[in-house]
Amino acid sequence: MLENDTIAAISTPLGEGGIGIVRLSGPDAYATVDRIFACRKSKYTSYPEPRRLYYGSIQDHKGTPIDEVLVSFMPAPYTYTREDVVEINCHSGIFALRAILKLVLDSGARLAEPGEFTKRAFIHGRIDLSQAEAVLGMIRARSEEAVKAAALTLQGELTQKIEQIREKIIEVRAPIEASIDYPEEFTQDDAASNALPESLEELKAAVSYLLQGVDRNRAYHEGVTVAIIGRANVGKSSLLNALLRQQRAIVHEEPGTTRDLLEGYLNLGGYPIRLVDTAGIQGTADPVELAGIERSRTAAAQAKMLIAVFDGSAAWTEMDQEIAALRQAEQGRVVVINKKDLEQKLSPETIEKIFPGEEIVKTAAIREDGIQQLEEAVTRQLDLFLGPEAENTTVFLLRHEEILREALVSIENAIEAISNQPVELVSLELQNAWQKLGEITGETLSESLLDKIFSEFCLGK
């Protein structure tokens, strides 16, 4: 990737819409657009004026108009990339946008790589790496909570906290390094004074604070998979339809109607939920049904939470017992006793004995009775299994979490080394922590990993 050429890309989603944007960034952005942009330049005393919209048309090299547009010119360094930036606002349609982009590329610009605009913003110091990743987090946000967390990180809240910890590490290391370089002026007691353990504990607390609530924060951003499981004809598909408020699944009294996984998406309590309706688990010789049942077991094993559905109008069976045993230790579960509108053969005593202390909701899914209570139960279970809501919401990426945990281990190693290891080891562990934390902001990250991170971005951002 060249960092001194001019790049261009479509910056809005392809499809029908009111406005589409082709964005350019680089030293020749103005000249490139000027070759294909026709407007009444003579009427302006100073053309182009920064951050002013100019009305005109984009024309091909024969002078044929392609689209009516509004063009804005934004000079460096007060732009997203800190380079000259031009944005062509045109009608949003896949052919119009691509025609304009082709003209821009034919006029001298290069097609931008995924995330290259944001990478240039990072390289030129406008944002650090955590803020760049927050841009992607904002684009991919699937809940209001995710948007708020990404906005805080984009404004530099995580950067500020990381830099404060790194500065504290330097402050703690300084006297240790001095004792190593000038041993004749320090004693071992001086290097491991009472202030050092206290300072290290403060560092540990600061990193631990950033790790609070990461599971819940990630759930807000990435979503949670909830699998509906049960034997055939207990009402799983009716439950899916009721939760989604739409006829997503075919409902029929004939058992085994659902033979493959069906999915739907909803938001409960701020959690983006991927809801999976599985094939009924039952004994069968049908190879298609068997394949569906195997997928059901896999989906159940991979889900964060299970909605286990049982038929209240039927007696408890061995297959029900098998389904009740599918829950894993790290999974949440809500038990649903469906068909409460029919004569009940499954006694409350039996239910309580099999599922002691668990959330149990009675529904008549086909009538959407009890669905609100089920939604509330699912939210409570997610809150329980994802941990308490923390004040810190800026850490939601797995990469950041792993770095913080590695830094925490180094700080804990330094604390242990104070009493029985050379001070050089304490300093080395602190250096490791400082180095790891720098990977969050991008100060100590390799070029190859930077390329990998920015390759996840969409074109035009």
N, C-alpha and C positions, 0 to 999 in steps of 0.2 A: 504494500500500500504506500503510495506516494503522499506526502503530507503537504506538498506545496503546489499541487495541481488543483483544478476546479472539478468538483463533483456535482452530480445531479441525480435526483430520484423523485418519484411520485411519493408525496408525504401523506396522502389521504387514502383510505381504503378504496379499492376498486369497486365500482358499482354505481348505480344511479343515485344522484344526490344533487343538492343545490350548488355545492362548491367543491372543486377539486384543486389541489395545490401541487405544483411542480416546484421543488426547491433546489437552489444552487448554492454552493459555498466554495469560496476560493478566490485567488487573486484576479481571475479573468471572468468572474461571475457577471459583472456589469457589461463587459464587452460582448460576452457570449449572447446574452439576452438582447442587447441592442441590435444585433444582426438580424433578429427575427421579429422584433417588436415594433409595430407601427403606431405612433401616436403623434399628436400635434405638438411636437417639441418646441416649435418656434414661439408658442404662446407663453412659455415659461421662461422667466428671466434667468433662472438657475436650474439646469437639468443635469442629472436627476437630483432632486432634493431628498435628503435622508428621511426615511419613514413617512413617505407620502405616497398615496395610491395614485397611479397613473392609468387612465382609461385608454384603451386602444385595442388592437388586434394582433394576434400572432399570425405571421404570414410565412408561407414556405419560400424557398429561394427563387421561385418564379413570381412571387408577389401575390399568390392566391391566399385569401384569408382562411385560416383554420378555425379560429374561435375568437369571440369577444372576451377580453380579459381585463383584469386589474393587476398591475404590477407594482410591487414595492421594492425599493432599493434600500438596503441597510448596510452602512459602512462599518468595518472593523474599528475598534475592538468591541463595540457595544452590540454584539449579536450572540446568538446561541453558541456558535462555534468560535467566536472571536476572529472570524474572517469576514470578508465581504460576503453578504448573503443577499440573494434575490429570490423573491417568491412570486410565482405566476399563479394568480387565482383565476381559474377558468370554470366552465361548466363540468360537473362531475359525470363522466361517462367513460367507460373503459377505452373506447376508440379515440375520443377527443384527448384524453390524458396521454395515451400512448403516442399519439401523433405529435403532440407538443413535446413530449420527452424525446422523441426521435429527432426532432428538429434541434433541440438543445444539444443533444449528443453530436449531431452532425456539424454543429457550429463550434465544437471544440471542447465541450465538457466530457467528463468520463462518468460512466454509471457508478454510483456509490455502492460500496459494499454494505452488507447488513450492519447497522449500528454505526456507520462511519461518521455521521454528523455528530453523534454523541461522543464517539471516540476522539474526534478533533476537539470537542469542548473539554474533554479530560486532558488531552495532551497539551492544550494551550492554557490549562490551569483555571478554567472557568468553574469546573466542578471536579470533585475527586471521584474515586471509583465507587464508593458507597452511594454517592448521589447519582452517578450514572446508572447504577443498578436500580435505584429508586425510580428512575424514569421508566425503566422496563416494568417495575412493579406497579407503577401507576397505570401503564397501558394495559397490563394483564389483570388488574384488580377485579375481583369478582364479588366484592361486598363494599359497603360504605366504610366499614372499619379498615379494610385493606387500603382504601383510598387515603384515609386520614393518616395511617401509619406511613405510607409511601410519601405523603406530602411532608411530614415531619422530617423524614430522612433526606428528602430532596432539599429542604431548607437548611440542612447541615447539622441537625441535632445529634445524629449518631457520630458524625465526624468530630464534633466538639467533645463528646464524651470520650471517644477513642484517643484524641490528642491529649486530653487532660490526663488520662491514665499513662500514656507514653511519656509525657513530661514528668510525671511522678516517678516513673521507673528510672529516668535519667537522674533525677534528684536523689533517689535512693542509692543508685549505683556510684555516684560521684565520690563519696567518702570511701567506699569499698575499693574502687580503682586507685584512689590516692594511697590507701594503705598497702596496695600491692606494688605500686610504683616506688613508694618511699617507705619501705618497711621500718627503716631506722627511726622514723618519726611517729610510728603508730605501734600500738600493742594489739594483741589479739582481742583483748577486751574492748579496745576502742572501736575496732571494726564491727564487732558484734555487740554493740551497746544495747541498752534497753530500747532505744529509739528504733533500731532496725526491725525487731520483731513486730512492733506496733505498726511501722510503716508498711511492712509486707502484708499484715492483716488488712490494712486499709486498701491496699491494692487488690487483694483477694475479694474483699467485699464489693469493690467497684466493678470488677469483672463479673462477679456473681449476680450483681444487680442487673447487668445487661442481659443475662441469661434467663431472667425471670419471665415466665409466660411465653417462651418461644414456641411451645407446642400449640398454644392457642393462637398466637400471632400467625404461625404458618397455616393453621387451619383457615383463618380469615382470608389468607391470600390464595392458598392452593385448593381449598375446599376439602370436604370430607366425604368418603364413600360410605354409604349406608346400604346394606343388603337386606332385602326382605326374603326370609327363608321360611319354609314350612312344607308339609306334604301336599300332595295334589288336592285341589278343590277346597282349600281352606279359606280362599278369598284374597290371596296375595295380589292378584292383578286388580281386583276391585279396590284394594287398599292403595295401590300405586295410583290408580286413576283418581281416587278421592284426594290424595295428598297433592297431586299435580293439578287438580281442578280441570282435568281434561281426560278424554277417552284415549289414553296412550296405549293401553293393552286391551286385547280382545277378551271379553268375559263370557264364559259359557259353562253350563252345568256339567258338561262332559269333562272328566278329569284329564289332565295332561294337555290342555289347550296351549299353555306356554311351554315351548320346547327350547327356547333360546333366551339369552339374557336381554331384557328390555331396560332402557335407561331413561331417566328424566332428571331435570334439574330444578331445584327450588332453594329458597333462602329461608332459614329458620334461625331466629335469635342472632342474626348477623353471620351465621355460618353458610357459605355456599355448599350445598349438599348435592352430591351425585347419587341419586336413588336408583338402585338396581333391583329389578324384579326378576327372581330366579325361577327356573323350572321346578315344578313340584318334585320333591324327593320321595320316591316310591319304588317298589319292586317292579321291574318290567324286563321283558326280553327284547323290546323294540330297540334296535341299535341307535336310532335317532334320539329317542327319549333318554337312553343311557348316556349318550354324549351330552345332552342337555343337563342331566343330573350331575355329571362330572364337572361341568362348567359351574353349576350351582355351588358345589362344594368348594371349588377354587375361589369363586367370588366371595363366599362366606369367609374363607380363610384370609382373604386380602382386605376385607372391609374393616374400617375403624369401629363401626357399630353394626349390630344386628337388630333387625325387627323380626322377632320370632313369632310367627302366626300359628295359632291353633284354633280348631273348630270347637266352639263351646257347645254346639248341638250334637256332638259325637263323643263317644267314649274315648278315653286315653288309649293310644296304641303303642306298640313297640317302635313304630316309625316315628311317632311323636317323641318318644324317649331318646331316640337316636338324634333327632333334630335338636332337642334340648341340650345334648352333650356337645354340639358343634362349637359352642362358645369357647374362645381362648382367653387366657388370663388377662391379656392386654386389651381386650375388646369390651366396649360398652354394649349393653343390651336392654331393649325394651320388649316385654312380653305382651303380645296382643291376643286376647281371647275374642275371636270374631264370631259373628252371627248371634249376637246377644238378643236379636229380635225373635229368635226361634226358641223352642223348648230346650232348656239347658240340661245336658247330661254330664257335663264336666263340672264337678262340685268345687266350690271355693276352697274347701279344705284340701282337696287334691292339688289345686293350683298353688296354694301357699306352701304346701309340703315340698313340692318339686322346685319352686322358685322362691325360697325364703329371702325376704328383704329386698326383692327386686321390684322394679317399676312394672306394674301390671295395669294394662288399659283394656277395657271392654269396648268393642266397637260393633257396629252393623255397617260395614264398609260400603255395601251397595247402596245404603241410604245416607252415607256420609255422616253417620251418627258416631260420636266419640272421636272424630278426627282432630278437633282442636285439642282435646286432652292428650291425644297421641303426639301431636306437634310439641306441646309443652313438655311432655315426658322425654322426647328425643333431645330437646334443647337442654334439659336438666342433666341428662346423661352425658352429653357432649361437654358441658361445663365441668362435670365431675371428672371425666377421664382426660380432659385436656388441661386440667389444672386451673388454679385461680387466675383471675384477670389481674395483670400486673400494671404498675404505672408505666413501665417501659414498654413501648410498642414499636420501637425502631428496628429491632432485630427480628426479621422474619424470613431471611434466606438461610438455607442449609449451609451454604459456604461460610457465612458470618458466624453461625452457631459453632461449626466445627473449629474455626479459628479461635473463637473465644474459649472454647473448652480446652484446646491445646495450650493457649496462653495461661489459663487457670492452672493446668497441671504443672507448668513450669514455675509459676508463682508458689504453688504448694510444695514443689520440690525445693525451692529456695528456702521456704520456711523450715522444712525438715533439716536442711543442710546447715542451718545456723549453728546448731548445738554440737554437731559431730563431724562436720566436713570443713575442708579449707574454704576460706572466704572466696577464693577463685571460682569455686563451684557455685556459690551463691550468685556471684556476678554473672557467670555464664548462663545460669537459668533465667536471670532477669533479662539478659541480652536476648535470649530465645523468645521470651514473652514480648519484648519490645519489637523484635523482628516480625513475629507472627501478627501482632496487632496492626502493623504497617501494611499487611496484605489486605486489610479491609478497606483502607483508603487508597490503596494502590501504590504506596511509596516504596514498598519492598516486594513487588510482584514481578514475575518474569514476563517478558514480551509474549511468549507463547500462550501463557494463561490469560493475558489481557485479550489476545486475539480470540481465544475460545469464549470468553465472557461476552465480548461484543458481537460475536457471530450469532448469538441467540436473539439479537434485536431484529426488528423488521427493517425492510428497506425504507429509506426516507426519514429515519429517526437517528 
